[in-house]
Amino acid sequence: MSYLQDLTFRLAAGAVRLPAEVRQRHADWLRRQQQPDGGFAGREGGSDPYYTGFALRALMILDALEEESAERAADFLRSRLDQRESVVDLISLVYGAAVLQLVAGIDVLGAADPQWPEKLSQLLESLRRDDGGYAKSPEGRAGSTYQTFLTTLCYELVDMPQPEPERAVDFLRRHEHPEGGFLEIRVGKRAGVNPTAAAIGALKTLGALTPEIAERTAEFLAEMQSDEGGLAANTRIPMADLLSSCTGVITLSDLNATDRISLARLRNYALEMQRDDGGFAGFAMDPAEDVEYTFYGLATLALCAE
């Protein structure tokens, strides 16, 4: 089972324990966000694979992805198979396709050129850098911890071996901060919750997560819980946010270390990010909600419930 599938099943198991009213309110809100073309959009602009992937994953963990909505989303993703997408959107397309295959039995990638996986691999490897990691864009000169994580999961989802995985492992290990946590880029000065989550997810997928790294990471993440109850992005940011809270608790769950933080306080923080009509905002003063943060909010509540 892939890392993403395992995580999704864990989230779904936790989401079952949420109050029925909470599940229904957010499922209804998510359905209202589907656009006429079948995709989902962010706060600005039209549908794109990135937000569509988050919406499908959120509906999946709520067991609320209905057949008609799934078919429409599949049509949208198929329409983007031959487009010149960004790397992030291409990876999001693969994620969305994996959800539709898992939940609805819809084979989105079956409509693609038979050489599409190989072309995807060629694109991903064009972003491989001498440091062993993957850059975020063709202009990037150094590998990114987050992009390396996304690329590793993408290879797993399309059932292709990642070229020279040991180089990715070495890259990730070199990005561990001496005081715990991981850096996003090598020249960074502070570890962050999100690159730390990415590094642990990639190392786990690659079978290279050691007990020593796990312990140091759990200690680092435990220190990131703020007075608000959520997790802050790094030690220089005093305010919690839903993205860091979600990725942090996912990682602690991966490490079997959720007892290092107060799940009750984290749950209360996530509940405060809800909006009355459905959806979640990203942080305390965020003026609006969107499908990406709604996934983070539901995932956080699911793991706290589990």
BAFI-3210 file (N, C-alpha, C; in Angstrom, 3 decimals, decimal comma, padded with zeros to 6 digits):
// residues 306
n [1|2|3|4|5|6|7|8|9|10|11|12|13|14|15|16|17|18|19|20|21|22|23|24|25|26|27|28|29|30|31|32|33|34|35|36|37|38|39|40|41|42|43|44|45|46|47|48|49|50|51|52|53|54|55|56|57|58|59|60|61|62|63|64|65|66|67|68|69|70|71|72|73|74|75|76|77|78|79|80|81|82|83|84|85|86|87|88|89|90|91|92|93|94|95|96|97|98|99|100|101|102|103|104|105|106|107|108|109|110|111|112|113|114|115|116|117|118|119|120|121|122|123|124|125|126|127|128|129|130|131|132|133|134|135|136|137|138|139|140|141|142|143|144|145|146|147|148|149|150|151|152|153|154|155|156|157|158|159|160|161|162|163|164|165|166|167|168|169|170|171|172|173|174|175|176|177|178|179|180|181|182|183|184|185|186|187|188|189|190|191|192|193|194|195|196|197|198|199|200|201|202|203|204|205|206|207|208|209|210|211|212|213|214|215|216|217|218|219|220|221|222|223|224|225|226|227|228|229|230|231|232|233|234|235|236|237|238|239|240|241|242|243|244|245|246|247|248|249|250|251|252|253|254|255|256|257|258|259|260|261|262|263|264|265|266|267|268|269|270|271|272|273|274|275|276|277|278|279|280|281|282|283|284|285|286|287|288|289|290|291|292|293|294|295|296|297|298|299|300|301|302|303|304|305|306]
n.u [000,846|000,543|002,152|000,426|-002,090|-002,205|-002,158|-004,546|-006,490|-006,109|-006,911|-009,586|-010,567|-010,381|-012,052|-014,600|-015,316|-015,989|-018,481|-021,691|-022,925|-020,808|-019,329|-021,247|-021,729|-019,287|-018,908|-021,055|-020,323|-017,930|-018,874|-020,277|-018,240|-017,373|-016,684|-018,285|-016,823|-016,069|-013,809|-012,023|-011,545|-009,201|-009,020|-008,943|-009,251|-009,632|-010,575|-008,138|-005,650|-004,328|-005,968|-008,158|-007,227|-006,923|-009,598|-010,847|-009,535|-010,379|-013,174|-013,096|-012,106|-014,243|-016,078|-017,774|-017,712|-019,488|-020,903|-021,581|-020,237|-017,622|-017,251|-017,437|-015,220|-013,243|-013,452|-012,575|-009,874|-008,896|-009,020|-006,843|-004,609|-003,006|-002,053|000,307|001,404|002,372|004,951|004,008|001,224|001,040|001,814|-000,220|-002,347|-001,835|-002,204|-004,947|-006,051|-005,353|-006,970|-009,541|-009,383|-009,099|-011,419|-013,684|-013,171|-012,392|-010,446|-008,401|-005,876|-005,759|-006,686|-004,645|-001,760|000,066|002,758|002,846|003,532|006,313|007,104|006,400|008,220|010,593|010,292|010,270|012,838|014,326|014,422|016,093|018,844|022,409|022,813|021,243|018,588|015,340|014,479|012,224|011,535|012,523|014,405|015,506|018,367|019,123|018,178|014,916|013,415|010,650|009,802|011,205|009,959|007,321|007,916|008,891|006,572|005,004|006,250|005,759|002,960|002,425|003,470|006,167|009,676|011,768|014,460|017,736|017,261|018,738|020,229|018,323|017,685|020,133|020,270|018,036|018,750|020,966|019,723|018,715|018,365|020,787|019,623|017,254|014,406|013,880|015,427|014,158|015,628|019,125|020,663|019,121|018,344|016,743|014,885|011,741|008,250|006,779|008,720|009,925|007,889|007,639|010,163|010,166|007,981|008,950|011,295|010,140|008,617|010,667|011,815|013,778|013,725|015,032|015,200|016,544|016,377|013,612|013,070|014,414|012,959|010,347|010,707|011,356|008,961|007,145|007,850|006,824|004,163|001,906|000,710|-001,872|-002,716|-002,494|000,091|003,043|004,781|007,584|010,290|010,500|008,084|005,354|002,668|000,198|-000,721|-003,020|-002,035|000,596|-000,159|-001,617|000,258|002,164|000,856|000,214|002,771|003,667|001,848|002,717|005,069|004,251|003,878|002,032|001,368|003,122|002,220|-000,538|-003,423|-006,019|-005,938|-005,000|-007,119|-009,147|-008,108|-008,225|-010,995|-011,703|-010,945|-012,907|-015,648|-018,909|-020,683|-019,424|-016,259|-012,785|-010,580|-007,177|-005,674|-005,819|-006,593|-007,343|-009,235|-010,952|-012,146|-010,926|-010,606|-008,209|-007,300|-009,491|-009,212|-006,895|-007,940|-009,941|-008,382|-006,718|-008,601|-009,527|-007,285|-006,912|-009,268|-008,917]
n.v [-001,197|002,220|005,183|007,411|006,207|004,687|006,749|008,078|006,141|005,988|008,557|008,497|006,571|007,933|010,111|009,016|009,057|011,619|014,099|013,683|015,959|017,721|016,377|016,324|019,046|020,016|018,328|019,054|021,702|021,341|020,019|022,102|023,615|022,553|023,135|024,160|022,830|020,526|020,469|021,787|024,917|027,379|030,205|032,205|032,505|029,816|026,312|023,913|021,242|021,088|022,139|020,563|018,006|018,219|018,669|016,276|014,423|015,307|014,893|012,162|011,181|011,833|010,069|010,898|011,215|011,322|009,447|010,918|013,358|012,406|011,402|013,756|015,143|013,421|013,733|016,356|016,112|014,390|016,100|017,625|016,157|016,374|018,896|021,592|021,466|022,808|021,373|020,847|020,845|018,672|016,551|016,785|016,094|013,380|012,530|013,149|011,457|009,003|008,936|008,847|006,411|004,696|005,120|005,300|003,612|004,648|005,041|007,379|007,908|006,029|007,099|008,483|009,123|006,193|006,476|008,325|007,988|007,558|009,954|011,657|010,812|011,586|014,350|014,786|013,873|015,734|017,734|016,883|017,398|017,987|017,587|015,472|015,793|017,113|019,901|022,735|023,999|024,397|026,402|026,261|025,793|024,069|021,170|020,665|019,928|019,493|019,212|016,944|015,054|015,128|014,198|011,628|010,368|010,572|008,867|006,468|006,335|006,110|003,711|003,285|002,679|004,745|006,513|005,923|005,934|006,061|008,377|010,345|009,721|010,266|013,000|013,953|013,246|014,865|017,260|017,389|019,243|020,136|020,573|019,278|018,436|019,389|021,067|023,118|023,974|023,643|025,867|027,037|028,337|027,642|024,905|023,670|022,921|021,961|021,218|019,278|017,384|016,620|015,462|013,266|011,822|011,142|009,678|007,565|006,384|005,574|003,636|004,309|005,442|005,966|004,858|006,758|009,186|009,405|009,800|012,244|013,898|013,748|015,012|017,599|018,392|018,332|020,571|022,579|023,136|025,668|028,347|028,662|026,144|024,939|024,043|025,876|027,194|027,442|028,148|030,895|031,979|033,045|032,398|029,891|027,764|026,185|024,485|023,778|022,614|020,397|018,921|018,491|016,872|014,682|013,696|013,091|011,076|009,220|008,555|007,300|008,918|010,725|011,252|013,090|015,658|017,841|016,557|017,303|020,105|020,722|019,772|021,563|023,910|023,394|023,197|025,825|026,997|026,410|027,367|028,742|028,030|025,928|024,528|025,457|027,906|029,183|030,228|032,143|034,838|034,688|035,626|034,042|030,818|027,770|024,961|023,586|024,198|023,207|020,468|020,167|020,898|018,943|016,637|017,046|017,065|014,446|012,864|013,644|012,670|009,977]
n.w [000,000|-000,833|000,511|000,487|000,217|002,579|004,488|003,811|004,423|007,187|007,912|007,099|008,844|011,261|010,751|010,711|013,323|013,893|014,741|013,226|012,206|011,781|009,799|007,724|007,243|006,228|004,058|002,417|001,903|000,490|-001,812|-002,968|-003,951|-006,303|-009,675|-012,820|-014,822|-013,630|-012,064|-009,165|-007,573|-006,259|-004,030|-005,834|-009,398|-011,869|-012,088|-011,072|-011,117|-008,630|-006,469|-006,967|-006,352|-003,540|-002,768|-003,588|-001,948|000,551|000,391|000,130|002,619|004,155|003,277|001,261|-001,455|-004,181|-006,959|-009,341|-008,930|-008,794|-011,404|-012,897|-011,904|-012,781|-015,553|-015,750|-014,881|-016,842|-019,009|-018,592|-019,032|-021,309|-021,186|-020,705|-017,818|-014,590|-012,503|-009,922|-010,357|-012,101|-010,423|-008,551|-010,180|-010,540|-007,884|-007,535|-009,472|-008,359|-006,067|-007,226|-008,539|-006,367|-004,800|-006,524|-008,612|-011,038|-013,862|-014,513|-015,641|-017,578|-019,897|-020,901|-023,007|-023,754|-023,228|-021,261|-018,427|-018,636|-019,793|-017,751|-015,806|-017,060|-016,978|-014,192|-013,538|-014,858|-013,089|-011,161|-009,089|-008,557|-005,884|-005,214|-004,591|-005,622|-007,563|-007,312|-009,649|-013,120|-013,026|-010,545|-008,547|-006,575|-004,644|-003,215|-000,129|000,177|-002,511|-003,192|-001,605|-002,733|-005,298|-004,780|-003,756|-006,026|-007,904|-006,590|-006,718|-009,470|-009,854|-010,544|-010,415|-008,460|-009,779|-008,642|-005,688|-003,356|-003,487|-003,035|-000,403|000,906|000,385|001,850|004,477|004,869|005,172|007,678|010,635|013,121|015,629|015,518|013,460|009,960|007,181|004,517|002,281|001,624|002,424|004,299|007,585|009,720|010,953|009,797|010,357|008,149|006,046|007,598|007,969|005,294|004,810|006,584|005,601|003,051|003,690|005,083|003,040|001,384|002,883|004,757|007,257|010,348|013,845|015,383|013,948|013,985|016,733|017,291|015,617|016,643|019,107|018,245|016,909|019,016|020,430|018,905|019,313|019,876|022,069|021,223|020,639|018,179|015,753|015,096|012,203|012,312|014,645|014,738|014,214|015,899|015,747|015,288|012,511|010,235|008,242|009,138|011,538|010,662|009,021|010,950|012,929|011,359|010,849|013,450|013,948|012,020|013,269|015,501|017,776|018,796|021,367|022,306|022,133|023,043|022,101|022,544|022,800|020,272|018,712|019,520|018,481|015,713|015,411|015,865|013,518|011,735|009,568|009,786|007,723|006,614|005,533|006,084|007,434|007,194|009,340|012,420|011,794|009,189|006,403|004,863|003,663|002,134|-000,211|000,144|002,788|004,070|003,729|005,326|007,821|008,292|008,205|010,416|012,541|012,231|012,893|015,519|016,593|016,141]
ca.u [000,000|001,351|002,098|-000,767|-003,249|-002,191|-002,561|-005,956|-007,290|-006,041|-007,743|-010,981|-010,930|-010,593|-013,171|-015,840|-015,624|-016,413|-019,939|-022,334|-023,200|-019,546|-019,027|-022,216|-021,560|-018,113|-019,135|-021,925|-019,546|-016,993|-019,614|-020,642|-017,060|-017,061|-016,962|-019,002|-015,966|-015,799|-012,673|-012,186|-010,681|-008,770|-009,766|-008,964|-008,960|-010,472|-010,210|-006,804|-005,438|-003,856|-007,102|-009,022|-006,683|-007,263|-011,042|-011,162|-009,049|-011,252|-014,433|-012,845|-012,018|-015,587|-016,935|-018,807|-017,445|-020,579|-020,544|-021,654|-019,157|-016,372|-017,161|-017,155|-013,827|-012,409|-013,454|-011,694|-008,476|-008,533|-008,841|-005,560|-003,504|-002,141|-001,699|001,654|001,163|003,524|005,268|003,096|-000,077|001,133|001,802|-001,573|-003,189|-001,618|-002,867|-006,388|-006,362|-005,235|-008,171|-010,679|-009,194|-009,287|-012,773|-014,744|-012,765|-012,274|-009,056|-008,150|-004,634|-005,937|-006,975|-003,426|-000,807|000,766|004,094|002,726|004,359|007,729|007,300|006,356|009,505|011,601|010,120|010,716|014,296|014,947|014,543|017,061|020,037|023,627|022,757|020,440|017,190|014,608|014,180|010,822|011,325|013,735|015,376|016,078|019,727|019,333|017,010|013,950|012,925|009,240|009,673|011,722|008,860|006,266|008,403|008,950|005,204|004,498|006,774|005,051|001,578|002,358|004,072|007,445|010,795|012,448|015,878|018,744|016,607|019,716|020,633|017,282|017,840|021,293|019,868|017,147|019,493|021,834|018,893|018,287|018,998|021,415|018,758|015,997|013,657|014,555|015,441|013,576|016,781|020,366|021,183|018,200|018,916|015,841|014,020|010,318|007,349|006,373|009,789|010,153|006,871|007,986|011,331|009,787|007,141|009,795|012,158|009,300|008,285|011,893|012,299|015,043|013,475|015,689|014,675|017,207|015,744|012,235|013,054|014,767|011,864|009,226|011,044|011,246|007,564|006,473|008,164|006,201|002,776|001,846|-000,304|-003,192|-003,042|-001,992|001,541|003,601|005,602|008,955|010,490|010,454|006,701|004,628|001,263|-000,054|-001,504|-003,646|-001,145|001,630|-000,825|-001,968|001,448|002,837|000,202|000,387|004,112|003,681|001,131|003,652|006,121|003,598|004,303|001,051|001,286|004,085|001,513|-001,908|-004,366|-007,234|-005,708|-004,909|-008,485|-009,860|-007,587|-008,791|-012,415|-011,813|-010,698|-014,099|-016,581|-020,275|-021,325|-018,569|-014,922|-011,825|-009,584|-005,830|-005,121|-006,810|-007,087|-007,582|-010,595|-011,778|-011,859|-010,745|-010,639|-006,945|-007,317|-010,555|-008,579|-006,020|-008,765|-010,570|-007,329|-006,301|-009,662|-009,589|-006,187|-007,182|-010,339|-008,396]
ca.v [000,000|003,430|006,090|008,241|005,361|004,375|007,957|008,350|005,195|006,397|009,743|008,085|005,875|008,943|010,984|008,330|009,369|013,009|014,244|013,621|017,323|018,275|015,726|016,728|020,469|020,221|017,623|019,906|022,863|020,893|019,766|023,387|024,234|021,962|024,065|023,565|021,945|019,323|020,667|022,642|026,095|028,020|031,425|033,027|031,759|028,691|024,981|023,391|019,940|021,218|022,226|019,411|016,904|018,401|018,492|014,852|013,739|015,680|014,171|010,737|010,824|012,000|009,085|011,743|011,416|010,679|008,977|011,987|014,301|011,735|011,347|015,112|015,443|012,613|014,393|017,533|015,690|013,872|017,236|018,270|015,218|016,802|020,301|021,867|021,816|022,922|020,094|020,671|020,471|017,314|015,639|016,850|015,320|011,973|012,310|013,117|010,226|007,879|008,952|008,395|004,971|003,995|005,259|005,116|002,685|005,388|005,065|008,634|007,849|005,117|007,900|009,196|008,495|005,098|006,914|009,417|007,788|007,758|011,386|012,240|010,524|012,435|015,693|014,784|013,723|016,975|018,603|016,283|018,222|017,282|017,254|014,275|016,149|017,626|021,329|023,079|024,504|024,247|027,445|025,982|025,260|023,087|020,373|021,083|018,800|019,267|018,698|015,580|014,262|015,012|013,364|010,249|009,851|010,479|007,620|005,357|006,300|005,619|002,372|003,293|002,806|006,036|006,342|006,194|006,408|006,320|009,783|011,112|009,472|011,039|014,409|014,240|013,154|016,038|018,419|017,384|020,290|019,561|020,712|018,588|018,947|019,398|022,300|023,025|024,063|023,427|027,114|027,525|028,419|027,091|023,802|024,001|021,779|021,407|020,404|018,108|016,405|016,116|014,587|012,012|011,084|010,585|008,646|006,401|005,759|004,977|002,619|004,795|006,177|005,280|005,218|007,973|010,325|009,478|010,379|013,663|014,608|013,839|016,060|018,893|018,726|018,583|021,939|023,537|023,432|027,029|028,606|028,526|024,728|024,440|024,055|026,968|026,729|027,315|028,777|032,353|032,392|032,773|032,057|028,593|027,744|024,876|023,649|023,215|021,745|019,155|018,146|018,088|015,734|013,528|013,164|012,448|009,811|008,326|008,178|006,761|009,820|011,793|011,549|014,143|016,943|017,774|016,428|018,047|021,505|020,790|019,619|022,822|024,884|023,089|023,542|027,284|027,394|026,125|028,433|028,301|027,435|024,865|024,943|025,877|028,927|028,698|030,704|032,868|036,061|034,430|036,100|033,156|029,394|027,175|023,504|023,072|024,258|022,325|019,153|020,188|020,925|017,637|015,660|017,283|016,568|012,993|012,253|013,878|011,750|008,608]
ca.w [000,000|-000,926|001,663|000,404|000,497|004,014|005,203|003,543|005,201|008,598|008,071|006,985|010,082|012,288|010,388|011,068|014,719|014,028|014,784|011,915|011,743|011,283|008,517|006,715|006,916|005,383|002,792|001,606|001,462|-000,546|-003,047|-003,572|-004,549|-007,606|-010,758|-013,956|-015,615|-012,852|-011,177|-007,985|-007,656|-005,028|-003,714|-007,040|-010,610|-012,217|-011,613|-011,378|-010,488|-007,250|-005,556|-007,205|-005,567|-002,122|-002,595|-003,699|-000,753|001,665|000,218|000,343|004,037|004,710|002,617|000,662|-002,875|-004,897|-008,303|-010,336|-008,660|-009,155|-012,864|-013,378|-011,566|-013,670|-016,861|-015,655|-014,831|-018,175|-019,919|-018,315|-019,235|-022,408|-021,004|-020,183|-016,427|-013,704|-011,869|-008,788|-010,886|-012,622|-009,286|-008,009|-011,091|-010,199|-006,600|-007,762|-010,205|-007,419|-005,228|-008,025|-008,769|-005,101|-004,266|-007,509|-009,659|-012,297|-014,321|-015,226|-016,405|-018,703|-021,092|-021,295|-023,926|-023,061|-022,839|-020,293|-017,222|-018,956|-019,987|-016,413|-015,173|-017,679|-016,437|-012,800|-013,473|-015,340|-011,915|-010,237|-008,984|-008,167|-004,456|-005,049|-004,424|-006,774|-007,471|-007,513|-010,997|-013,932|-012,675|-009,228|-008,609|-005,504|-004,328|-002,193|000,662|-000,142|-003,878|-003,179|-001,043|-003,742|-006,395|-004,280|-003,722|-007,392|-008,458|-005,952|-007,183|-010,855|-009,820|-011,243|-009,478|-008,458|-010,109|-007,609|-004,466|-002,292|-003,579|-002,359|001,036|001,357|000,335|002,972|005,744|004,990|005,490|009,073|011,430|014,318|016,803|015,250|012,320|008,670|006,399|003,178|001,387|002,368|002,991|005,312|008,927|010,715|010,558|009,777|010,505|006,860|005,453|008,448|007,584|003,965|004,920|007,240|004,663|001,991|004,268|005,369|001,761|000,839|003,820|005,311|008,501|011,462|015,164|015,881|013,275|014,475|018,075|017,211|014,961|017,587|020,084|017,562|016,655|020,292|020,840|017,994|019,677|020,401|023,088|020,595|020,532|016,910|015,593|014,308|011,089|012,803|015,948|014,635|013,969|017,140|015,502|014,676|011,282|010,042|007,443|010,007|012,512|009,980|008,650|012,185|013,580|010,470|011,064|014,766|013,778|011,327|014,218|016,706|018,844|019,013|022,798|022,637|022,147|023,543|020,994|022,892|022,445|018,818|018,213|019,747|017,520|014,394|015,437|015,769|012,134|010,936|009,255|010,107|006,553|006,108|005,128|007,101|007,117|007,453|010,605|013,216|011,168|007,772|006,122|004,037|003,685|000,804|-000,171|000,661|004,248|004,549|003,878|006,495|009,025|008,477|008,520|011,794|013,425|012,122|013,655|016,938|016,977|016,118]
c.u [000,879|001,205|000,805|-002,026|-003,333|-002,659|-004,051|-006,851|-007,265|-006,933|-009,224|-011,450|-011,174|-011,810|-014,513|-016,278|-016,059|-017,934|-020,528|-022,583|-021,954|-019,218|-019,961|-021,995|-020,390|-018,228|-020,006|-021,160|-018,588|-017,712|-019,982|-019,460|-016,709|-017,548|-017,702|-018,147|-015,586|-014,638|-013,034|-011,162|-010,234|-009,590|-009,853|-008,684|-009,884|-009,970|-008,756|-006,601|-005,032|-005,030|-008,074|-008,539|-007,034|-008,750|-011,420|-010,701|-009,926|-012,583|-014,256|-012,819|-013,356|-016,554|-018,095|-018,561|-018,479|-020,195|-020,537|-020,513|-017,818|-016,188|-016,823|-015,707|-012,877|-012,333|-012,531|-010,230|-008,020|-008,258|-007,496|-004,361|-002,524|-001,746|-000,261|001,497|002,482|003,769|004,315|001,720|-000,062|001,082|000,420|-002,546|-003,059|-002,309|-004,375|-006,824|-006,307|-006,458|-009,364|-010,588|-009,541|-010,744|-013,838|-014,390|-012,631|-010,799|-008,824|-006,942|-004,729|-006,228|-005,737|-002,657|-000,077|002,164|004,058|003,550|005,844|008,040|007,269|007,686|010,614|011,514|010,637|012,241|015,018|015,136|015,483|018,325|021,218|023,619|021,888|018,964|016,592|014,257|012,699|010,518|012,609|014,812|016,075|017,437|019,992|018,034|016,187|013,467|011,485|009,071|010,189|010,681|007,757|006,685|008,447|007,563|004,642|004,986|006,027|003,639|001,451|003,076|005,318|008,572|011,454|013,924|016,778|018,120|017,585|020,225|019,607|017,394|019,005|020,971|019,031|017,891|020,415|021,042|018,335|019,076|019,611|020,527|017,404|015,233|014,507|014,426|014,763|014,678|018,049|020,862|020,241|018,833|018,049|015,037|012,567|009,476|007,046|007,496|010,120|009,151|007,192|009,148|010,965|008,910|007,961|010,682|011,369|008,963|009,484|012,484|013,587|014,861|014,045|015,056|015,283|016,596|014,326|012,175|013,388|013,627|010,678|009,480|010,894|009,788|006,809|006,700|007,440|004,736|002,721|000,792|-001,719|-003,648|-002,592|-000,478|001,951|004,534|007,057|009,102|010,427|009,029|005,874|003,215|001,139|-000,787|-001,966|-002,788|-000,096|001,029|-001,131|-000,731|002,194|002,192|000,231|001,744|004,226|002,923|002,003|004,697|005,574|003,938|003,307|000,882|002,270|003,429|000,136|-002,864|-005,658|-007,091|-005,625|-006,309|-009,259|-009,400|-008,201|-010,273|-012,624|-011,593|-011,883|-014,885|-018,008|-020,959|-020,512|-017,239|-014,083|-010,955|-008,219|-005,227|-006,123|-007,400|-007,325|-009,024|-011,493|-011,325|-011,571|-010,623|-009,335|-006,951|-008,441|-010,044|-007,715|-006,837|-009,389|-009,544|-006,866|-007,337|-009,733|-008,506|-006,346|-008,269|-009,837|-007,597]
c.v [001,243|004,279|006,888|007,429|005,040|005,568|008,215|007,409|005,544|007,605|009,385|007,386|006,860|009,800|010,351|008,709|010,808|013,079|014,292|015,015|017,955|017,679|016,224|018,168|020,678|019,478|018,463|021,110|022,473|020,644|021,073|024,056|023,654|022,888|023,376|022,603|020,667|019,441|021,522|023,765|026,531|029,269|032,364|032,135|030,570|027,387|024,652|022,070|020,025|021,225|021,070|018,206|017,014|018,174|017,013|014,084|014,063|014,945|012,679|010,393|011,022|010,945|009,800|012,021|010,632|010,400|010,102|012,980|013,700|011,696|012,713|015,491|014,663|013,240|015,616|017,113|015,131|015,020|017,920|017,368|015,685|018,267|020,431|022,394|022,092|021,560|019,824|020,234|019,053|016,289|015,620|016,055|013,828|011,635|012,190|011,861|009,015|007,794|008,401|006,904|004,190|003,986|004,855|004,137|003,333|005,502|006,315|008,501|006,879|005,848|008,612|008,422|007,386|005,481|007,993|009,189|008,019|009,241|012,114|012,024|011,394|013,864|015,768|014,724|014,943|017,971|018,028|017,127|017,411|016,887|016,036|014,540|016,674|019,091|021,569|023,516|024,296|025,264|027,159|025,308|024,162|022,348|020,971|019,844|018,470|018,678|017,267|014,617|014,044|014,068|011,897|009,628|009,668|009,191|006,422|005,218|005,801|004,285|002,285|003,394|004,180|005,826|006,735|006,727|006,716|007,754|010,679|010,945|010,280|012,533|014,764|014,210|014,343|017,292|018,389|018,437|019,663|019,606|020,045|019,232|018,983|020,757|022,068|023,078|024,069|024,701|027,702|027,479|027,743|025,924|024,255|022,751|021,146|020,666|019,172|017,009|015,786|015,129|013,241|011,175|010,420|009,466|007,380|005,657|005,010|003,907|003,004|005,598|005,391|005,687|006,515|009,224|010,510|010,151|011,862|014,477|014,780|014,925|017,441|019,301|019,029|020,014|022,983|023,819|024,761|027,153|028,466|027,075|024,104|024,465|025,232|026,409|026,540|028,137|030,294|032,872|032,050|032,249|030,700|028,770|026,324|023,941|022,980|022,267|020,388|018,315|017,668|016,874|014,502|012,873|012,479|011,122|008,786|007,758|007,506|007,591|010,951|012,127|012,639|015,524|016,743|017,722|017,189|019,511|021,678|020,663|020,923|023,894|024,647|023,454|025,049|027,783|027,089|027,394|027,883|027,594|026,297|025,403|025,397|026,999|028,448|029,100|031,669|034,073|035,908|034,797|035,104|031,707|028,917|025,667|022,919|023,067|023,418|020,896|019,122|020,147|019,565|016,573|015,806|016,756|015,044|012,326|012,504|012,940|010,314|008,320]
c.w [000,000|000,335|001,653|000,696|001,984|004,835|005,023|004,334|006,687|008,852|008,003|008,252|011,209|012,011|010,723|012,482|014,933|014,083|013,385|011,352|011,158|009,918|007,417|006,272|005,965|004,057|001,868|001,059|000,333|-001,868|-003,753|-004,258|-005,913|-008,714|-011,910|-014,789|-014,863|-011,892|-009,974|-008,069|-006,273|-004,784|-004,910|-008,240|-010,792|-011,641|-011,942|-010,644|-009,020|-006,275|-005,756|-006,406|-004,095|-001,876|-002,644|-002,470|000,451|001,580|000,482|001,826|004,748|004,182|001,935|-000,818|-003,676|-006,349|-009,330|-010,169|-009,059|-010,672|-013,441|-013,089|-012,469|-015,056|-016,850|-015,678|-016,177|-019,142|-019,726|-018,589|-020,299|-022,313|-020,497|-018,754|-015,708|-013,066|-010,712|-009,277|-011,465|-011,497|-008,638|-008,869|-010,785|-008,885|-006,792|-008,477|-009,281|-006,514|-005,994|-008,332|-007,513|-004,663|-005,276|-008,622|-011,022|-012,670|-015,167|-016,137|-017,581|-020,000|-021,623|-022,360|-023,160|-022,585|-021,755|-019,026|-017,479|-019,161|-018,645|-015,696|-015,755|-017,161|-015,005|-012,720|-014,034|-014,196|-010,866|-010,255|-008,466|-006,694|-004,177|-004,887|-005,714|-006,544|-007,749|-008,941|-011,800|-013,578|-011,347|-009,323|-007,581|-005,231|-003,200|-001,447|000,287|-001,534|-003,971|-002,623|-002,079|-004,867|-005,991|-004,245|-005,128|-008,056|-007,879|-006,508|-008,619|-011,001|-010,691|-010,223|-009,582|-008,780|-008,932|-006,312|-003,337|-002,312|-002,882|-000,847|001,592|001,396|001,559|004,298|005,948|005,358|006,908|009,848|012,678|015,560|016,602|014,123|011,060|008,003|005,058|002,120|002,224|003,051|004,034|006,694|009,986|010,137|010,615|009,896|009,155|006,134|006,284|008,122|006,230|004,034|005,529|006,310|003,573|002,526|004,591|004,088|001,189|001,765|004,517|006,592|009,670|012,789|015,695|015,258|013,797|015,840|018,044|016,606|015,898|018,628|019,472|017,390|017,946|020,757|020,004|018,315|020,399|021,491|022,537|020,521|019,230|016,871|014,722|013,244|011,482|014,083|015,913|014,437|015,203|016,940|014,825|013,352|011,029|009,205|008,330|011,036|011,894|009,667|009,894|012,825|012,684|010,720|012,417|014,725|013,057|012,283|015,474|017,940|019,069|020,491|023,228|022,684|022,775|022,352|021,281|022,512|020,935|018,192|018,368|018,771|016,143|014,338|015,305|014,347|011,216|010,638|009,395|008,951|005,945|005,618|006,303|006,562|007,593|008,781|011,231|012,498|009,662|007,434|005,389|004,175|002,262|000,936|000,381|002,184|004,836|004,671|005,128|007,790|009,307|008,843|009,959|012,774|013,404|012,952|015,148|017,439|017,062|017,374]
res [m|s|y|l|q|d|l|t|f|r|l|a|a|g|a|v|r|l|p|a|e|v|r|q|r|h|a|d|w|l|r|r|q|q|q|p|d|g|g|f|a|g|r|e|g|g|s|d|p|y|y|t|g|f|a|l|r|a|l|m|i|l|d|a|l|e|e|e|s|a|e|r|a|a|d|f|l|r|s|r|l|d|q|r|e|s|v|v|d|l|i|s|l|v|y|g|a|a|v|l|q|l|v|a|g|i|d|v|l|g|a|a|d|p|q|w|p|e|k|l|s|q|l|l|e|s|l|r|r|d|d|g|g|y|a|k|s|p|e|g|r|a|g|s|t|y|q|t|f|l|t|t|l|c|y|e|l|v|d|m|p|q|p|e|p|e|r|a|v|d|f|l|r|r|h|e|h|p|e|g|g|f|l|e|i|r|v|g|k|r|a|g|v|n|p|t|a|a|a|i|g|a|l|k|t|l|g|a|l|t|p|e|i|a|e|r|t|a|e|f|l|a|e|m|q|s|d|e|g|g|l|a|a|n|t|r|i|p|m|a|d|l|l|s|s|c|t|g|v|i|t|l|s|d|l|n|a|t|d|r|i|s|l|a|r|l|r|n|y|a|l|e|m|q|r|d|d|g|g|f|a|g|f|a|m|d|p|a|e|d|v|e|y|t|f|y|g|l|a|t|l|a|l|c|a|e]
***
